[in-house]
Amino acid sequence: MSIAFESAAVYLLGFVGLAAAGLLPYRSWLLMIDVFKTEVPLARKRSVLVVAALTSAIALWSDIQVVGRVFACLTEAYCGPGVASGWGYLAMLGAVYFAFEAVSYLLCKANGK
């Protein structure tokens, strides 16, 4: 791959990561509400609820970690080995957000929605 493509991918995921910092808590909340509201057999609802809770917890933990790193980048003198370290952190959060949305979609389909 070319350097331009890799840079564009990091910036694109970085912008998604910027949005994900606020969207992940909201989307996690909506996912949990959607799981509770569906009328499916109790065993399926419980299993989907467990997976949704684990997915939300992992995504929110990643969100807290990355936002903490970005905050440190913005407030401290040293951010990382390069000027793009902050974008790298946000790109990681963007990748987490895409993974969360993919799992969330699969859980909604498994729950009958």
mmCIF file of the C-alpha atoms, coordinates in Angstrom:
data_MODEL
# 
_entry.id   MODEL 
# 
loop_
_atom_site.group_PDB 
_atom_site.id 
_atom_site.type_symbol 
_atom_site.label_atom_id 
_atom_site.label_alt_id 
_atom_site.label_comp_id 
_atom_site.label_asym_id 
_atom_site.label_entity_id 
_atom_site.label_seq_id 
_atom_site.pdbx_PDB_ins_code 
_atom_site.Cartn_x 
_atom_site.Cartn_y 
_atom_site.Cartn_z 
_atom_site.occupancy 
_atom_site.B_iso_or_equiv 
_atom_site.pdbx_formal_charge 
_atom_site.auth_seq_id 
_atom_site.auth_comp_id 
_atom_site.auth_asym_id 
_atom_site.auth_atom_id 
_atom_site.pdbx_PDB_model_num 
ATOM 1   C CA . MET A 1 1   ? 0.000   0.000   0.000  1.00 0.00 ? 1   MET A CA 1 
ATOM 2   C CA . SER A 1 2   ? 1.093   3.509   -0.585 1.00 0.00 ? 2   SER A CA 1 
ATOM 3   C CA . ILE A 1 3   ? 1.891   6.035   2.103  1.00 0.00 ? 3   ILE A CA 1 
ATOM 4   C CA . ALA A 1 4   ? -0.897  8.338   0.876  1.00 0.00 ? 4   ALA A CA 1 
ATOM 5   C CA . PHE A 1 5   ? -3.487  5.565   1.230  1.00 0.00 ? 5   PHE A CA 1 
ATOM 6   C CA . GLU A 1 6   ? -2.292  4.661   4.734  1.00 0.00 ? 6   GLU A CA 1 
ATOM 7   C CA . SER A 1 7   ? -2.350  8.326   5.782  1.00 0.00 ? 7   SER A CA 1 
ATOM 8   C CA . ALA A 1 8   ? -5.842  8.768   4.396  1.00 0.00 ? 8   ALA A CA 1 
ATOM 9   C CA . ALA A 1 9   ? -7.006  5.636   6.247  1.00 0.00 ? 9   ALA A CA 1 
ATOM 10  C CA . VAL A 1 10  ? -5.550  6.893   9.537  1.00 0.00 ? 10  VAL A CA 1 
ATOM 11  C CA . TYR A 1 11  ? -7.188  10.302  9.115  1.00 0.00 ? 11  TYR A CA 1 
ATOM 12  C CA . LEU A 1 12  ? -10.533 8.752   8.129  1.00 0.00 ? 12  LEU A CA 1 
ATOM 13  C CA . LEU A 1 13  ? -10.487 6.398   11.111 1.00 0.00 ? 13  LEU A CA 1 
ATOM 14  C CA . GLY A 1 14  ? -9.325  9.337   13.241 1.00 0.00 ? 14  GLY A CA 1 
ATOM 15  C CA . PHE A 1 15  ? -12.359 11.410  12.298 1.00 0.00 ? 15  PHE A CA 1 
ATOM 16  C CA . VAL A 1 16  ? -14.592 8.412   13.023 1.00 0.00 ? 16  VAL A CA 1 
ATOM 17  C CA . GLY A 1 17  ? -12.773 8.101   16.358 1.00 0.00 ? 17  GLY A CA 1 
ATOM 18  C CA . LEU A 1 18  ? -13.495 11.755  17.134 1.00 0.00 ? 18  LEU A CA 1 
ATOM 19  C CA . ALA A 1 19  ? -17.191 11.122  16.619 1.00 0.00 ? 19  ALA A CA 1 
ATOM 20  C CA . ALA A 1 20  ? -17.030 7.786   18.429 1.00 0.00 ? 20  ALA A CA 1 
ATOM 21  C CA . ALA A 1 21  ? -15.824 9.441   21.634 1.00 0.00 ? 21  ALA A CA 1 
ATOM 22  C CA . GLY A 1 22  ? -19.357 10.740  22.100 1.00 0.00 ? 22  GLY A CA 1 
ATOM 23  C CA . LEU A 1 23  ? -21.297 8.183   20.084 1.00 0.00 ? 23  LEU A CA 1 
ATOM 24  C CA . LEU A 1 24  ? -20.103 5.019   21.828 1.00 0.00 ? 24  LEU A CA 1 
ATOM 25  C CA . PRO A 1 25  ? -21.872 5.674   25.148 1.00 0.00 ? 25  PRO A CA 1 
ATOM 26  C CA . TYR A 1 26  ? -25.052 6.697   23.319 1.00 0.00 ? 26  TYR A CA 1 
ATOM 27  C CA . ARG A 1 27  ? -25.000 3.725   20.948 1.00 0.00 ? 27  ARG A CA 1 
ATOM 28  C CA . SER A 1 28  ? -24.288 1.334   23.834 1.00 0.00 ? 28  SER A CA 1 
ATOM 29  C CA . TRP A 1 29  ? -27.318 2.673   25.651 1.00 0.00 ? 29  TRP A CA 1 
ATOM 30  C CA . LEU A 1 30  ? -29.497 2.292   22.541 1.00 0.00 ? 30  LEU A CA 1 
ATOM 31  C CA . LEU A 1 31  ? -28.259 -1.267  22.002 1.00 0.00 ? 31  LEU A CA 1 
ATOM 32  C CA . MET A 1 32  ? -29.187 -2.275  25.540 1.00 0.00 ? 32  MET A CA 1 
ATOM 33  C CA . ILE A 1 33  ? -32.636 -0.687  25.228 1.00 0.00 ? 33  ILE A CA 1 
ATOM 34  C CA . ASP A 1 34  ? -33.237 -2.441  21.892 1.00 0.00 ? 34  ASP A CA 1 
ATOM 35  C CA . VAL A 1 35  ? -32.346 -5.799  23.435 1.00 0.00 ? 35  VAL A CA 1 
ATOM 36  C CA . PHE A 1 36  ? -34.779 -5.245  26.316 1.00 0.00 ? 36  PHE A CA 1 
ATOM 37  C CA . LYS A 1 37  ? -37.650 -4.095  24.090 1.00 0.00 ? 37  LYS A CA 1 
ATOM 38  C CA . THR A 1 38  ? -37.756 -7.017  21.669 1.00 0.00 ? 38  THR A CA 1 
ATOM 39  C CA . GLU A 1 39  ? -40.281 -9.790  22.122 1.00 0.00 ? 39  GLU A CA 1 
ATOM 40  C CA . VAL A 1 40  ? -38.225 -12.965 21.673 1.00 0.00 ? 40  VAL A CA 1 
ATOM 41  C CA . PRO A 1 41  ? -37.843 -16.128 23.748 1.00 0.00 ? 41  PRO A CA 1 
ATOM 42  C CA . LEU A 1 42  ? -36.232 -15.462 27.117 1.00 0.00 ? 42  LEU A CA 1 
ATOM 43  C CA . ALA A 1 43  ? -33.222 -17.728 26.519 1.00 0.00 ? 43  ALA A CA 1 
ATOM 44  C CA . ARG A 1 44  ? -32.314 -15.889 23.307 1.00 0.00 ? 44  ARG A CA 1 
ATOM 45  C CA . LYS A 1 45  ? -32.866 -12.513 24.937 1.00 0.00 ? 45  LYS A CA 1 
ATOM 46  C CA . ARG A 1 46  ? -30.556 -13.437 27.834 1.00 0.00 ? 46  ARG A CA 1 
ATOM 47  C CA . SER A 1 47  ? -27.756 -14.648 25.582 1.00 0.00 ? 47  SER A CA 1 
ATOM 48  C CA . VAL A 1 48  ? -27.996 -11.592 23.342 1.00 0.00 ? 48  VAL A CA 1 
ATOM 49  C CA . LEU A 1 49  ? -28.112 -9.370  26.421 1.00 0.00 ? 49  LEU A CA 1 
ATOM 50  C CA . VAL A 1 50  ? -24.929 -10.936 27.831 1.00 0.00 ? 50  VAL A CA 1 
ATOM 51  C CA . VAL A 1 51  ? -23.066 -10.498 24.539 1.00 0.00 ? 51  VAL A CA 1 
ATOM 52  C CA . ALA A 1 52  ? -24.408 -6.933  24.164 1.00 0.00 ? 52  ALA A CA 1 
ATOM 53  C CA . ALA A 1 53  ? -23.317 -6.046  27.699 1.00 0.00 ? 53  ALA A CA 1 
ATOM 54  C CA . LEU A 1 54  ? -19.833 -7.479  27.145 1.00 0.00 ? 54  LEU A CA 1 
ATOM 55  C CA . THR A 1 55  ? -19.493 -5.720  23.799 1.00 0.00 ? 55  THR A CA 1 
ATOM 56  C CA . SER A 1 56  ? -20.642 -2.426  25.286 1.00 0.00 ? 56  SER A CA 1 
ATOM 57  C CA . ALA A 1 57  ? -18.320 -2.759  28.264 1.00 0.00 ? 57  ALA A CA 1 
ATOM 58  C CA . ILE A 1 58  ? -15.298 -3.500  26.070 1.00 0.00 ? 58  ILE A CA 1 
ATOM 59  C CA . ALA A 1 59  ? -16.132 -0.634  23.709 1.00 0.00 ? 59  ALA A CA 1 
ATOM 60  C CA . LEU A 1 60  ? -16.672 1.820   26.570 1.00 0.00 ? 60  LEU A CA 1 
ATOM 61  C CA . TRP A 1 61  ? -13.442 0.739   28.279 1.00 0.00 ? 61  TRP A CA 1 
ATOM 62  C CA . SER A 1 62  ? -11.565 1.303   25.010 1.00 0.00 ? 62  SER A CA 1 
ATOM 63  C CA . ASP A 1 63  ? -13.279 4.683   24.658 1.00 0.00 ? 63  ASP A CA 1 
ATOM 64  C CA . ILE A 1 64  ? -12.153 5.744   28.134 1.00 0.00 ? 64  ILE A CA 1 
ATOM 65  C CA . GLN A 1 65  ? -8.586  4.583   27.501 1.00 0.00 ? 65  GLN A CA 1 
ATOM 66  C CA . VAL A 1 66  ? -8.215  6.318   24.144 1.00 0.00 ? 66  VAL A CA 1 
ATOM 67  C CA . VAL A 1 67  ? -9.901  9.545   25.239 1.00 0.00 ? 67  VAL A CA 1 
ATOM 68  C CA . GLY A 1 68  ? -7.547  9.621   28.223 1.00 0.00 ? 68  GLY A CA 1 
ATOM 69  C CA . ARG A 1 69  ? -4.554  9.241   25.918 1.00 0.00 ? 69  ARG A CA 1 
ATOM 70  C CA . VAL A 1 70  ? -5.820  11.952  23.561 1.00 0.00 ? 70  VAL A CA 1 
ATOM 71  C CA . PHE A 1 71  ? -6.443  14.256  26.527 1.00 0.00 ? 71  PHE A CA 1 
ATOM 72  C CA . ALA A 1 72  ? -2.879  13.621  27.689 1.00 0.00 ? 72  ALA A CA 1 
ATOM 73  C CA . CYS A 1 73  ? -1.642  14.402  24.173 1.00 0.00 ? 73  CYS A CA 1 
ATOM 74  C CA . LEU A 1 74  ? -3.473  17.702  24.192 1.00 0.00 ? 74  LEU A CA 1 
ATOM 75  C CA . THR A 1 75  ? -2.392  18.786  27.656 1.00 0.00 ? 75  THR A CA 1 
ATOM 76  C CA . GLU A 1 76  ? 1.157   17.469  28.065 1.00 0.00 ? 76  GLU A CA 1 
ATOM 77  C CA . ALA A 1 77  ? 4.358   18.468  26.321 1.00 0.00 ? 77  ALA A CA 1 
ATOM 78  C CA . TYR A 1 78  ? 5.073   14.966  24.993 1.00 0.00 ? 78  TYR A CA 1 
ATOM 79  C CA . CYS A 1 79  ? 2.417   13.114  23.018 1.00 0.00 ? 79  CYS A CA 1 
ATOM 80  C CA . GLY A 1 80  ? 4.343   10.321  21.351 1.00 0.00 ? 80  GLY A CA 1 
ATOM 81  C CA . PRO A 1 81  ? 7.176   9.583   18.972 1.00 0.00 ? 81  PRO A CA 1 
ATOM 82  C CA . GLY A 1 82  ? 5.564   11.496  16.111 1.00 0.00 ? 82  GLY A CA 1 
ATOM 83  C CA . VAL A 1 83  ? 3.192   14.354  15.506 1.00 0.00 ? 83  VAL A CA 1 
ATOM 84  C CA . ALA A 1 84  ? 0.535   11.907  14.350 1.00 0.00 ? 84  ALA A CA 1 
ATOM 85  C CA . SER A 1 85  ? 0.356   9.995   17.631 1.00 0.00 ? 85  SER A CA 1 
ATOM 86  C CA . GLY A 1 86  ? -2.935  11.655  18.555 1.00 0.00 ? 86  GLY A CA 1 
ATOM 87  C CA . TRP A 1 87  ? -4.389  10.702  15.181 1.00 0.00 ? 87  TRP A CA 1 
ATOM 88  C CA . GLY A 1 88  ? -3.158  7.166   15.732 1.00 0.00 ? 88  GLY A CA 1 
ATOM 89  C CA . TYR A 1 89  ? -5.014  6.980   19.034 1.00 0.00 ? 89  TYR A CA 1 
ATOM 90  C CA . LEU A 1 90  ? -8.185  8.329   17.432 1.00 0.00 ? 90  LEU A CA 1 
ATOM 91  C CA . ALA A 1 91  ? -7.816  5.862   14.553 1.00 0.00 ? 91  ALA A CA 1 
ATOM 92  C CA . MET A 1 92  ? -7.724  3.024   17.093 1.00 0.00 ? 92  MET A CA 1 
ATOM 93  C CA . LEU A 1 93  ? -10.960 4.338   18.582 1.00 0.00 ? 93  LEU A CA 1 
ATOM 94  C CA . GLY A 1 94  ? -12.467 4.557   15.097 1.00 0.00 ? 94  GLY A CA 1 
ATOM 95  C CA . ALA A 1 95  ? -11.613 0.906   14.495 1.00 0.00 ? 95  ALA A CA 1 
ATOM 96  C CA . VAL A 1 96  ? -13.195 -0.015  17.843 1.00 0.00 ? 96  VAL A CA 1 
ATOM 97  C CA . TYR A 1 97  ? -16.322 1.905   16.851 1.00 0.00 ? 97  TYR A CA 1 
ATOM 98  C CA . PHE A 1 98  ? -16.596 0.085   13.510 1.00 0.00 ? 98  PHE A CA 1 
ATOM 99  C CA . ALA A 1 99  ? -16.200 -3.253  15.292 1.00 0.00 ? 99  ALA A CA 1 
ATOM 100 C CA . PHE A 1 100 ? -18.827 -2.245  17.883 1.00 0.00 ? 100 PHE A CA 1 
ATOM 101 C CA . GLU A 1 101 ? -21.294 -1.296  15.143 1.00 0.00 ? 101 GLU A CA 1 
ATOM 102 C CA . ALA A 1 102 ? -20.694 -4.585  13.323 1.00 0.00 ? 102 ALA A CA 1 
ATOM 103 C CA . VAL A 1 103 ? -21.317 -6.645  16.472 1.00 0.00 ? 103 VAL A CA 1 
ATOM 104 C CA . SER A 1 104 ? -24.300 -4.459  17.350 1.00 0.00 ? 104 SER A CA 1 
ATOM 105 C CA . TYR A 1 105 ? -25.813 -5.107  13.916 1.00 0.00 ? 105 TYR A CA 1 
ATOM 106 C CA . LEU A 1 106 ? -25.310 -8.857  14.279 1.00 0.00 ? 106 LEU A CA 1 
ATOM 107 C CA . LEU A 1 107 ? -26.883 -8.793  17.758 1.00 0.00 ? 107 LEU A CA 1 
ATOM 108 C CA . CYS A 1 108 ? -29.943 -6.933  16.465 1.00 0.00 ? 108 CYS A CA 1 
ATOM 109 C CA . LYS A 1 109 ? -30.321 -9.514  13.691 1.00 0.00 ? 109 LYS A CA 1 
ATOM 110 C CA . ALA A 1 110 ? -29.910 -12.374 16.188 1.00 0.00 ? 110 ALA A CA 1 
ATOM 111 C CA . ASN A 1 111 ? -32.503 -10.773 18.442 1.00 0.00 ? 111 ASN A CA 1 
ATOM 112 C CA . GLY A 1 112 ? -35.051 -10.671 15.633 1.00 0.00 ? 112 GLY A CA 1 
ATOM 113 C CA . LYS A 1 113 ? -34.965 -7.023  14.701 1.00 0.00 ? 113 LYS A CA 1 
# 
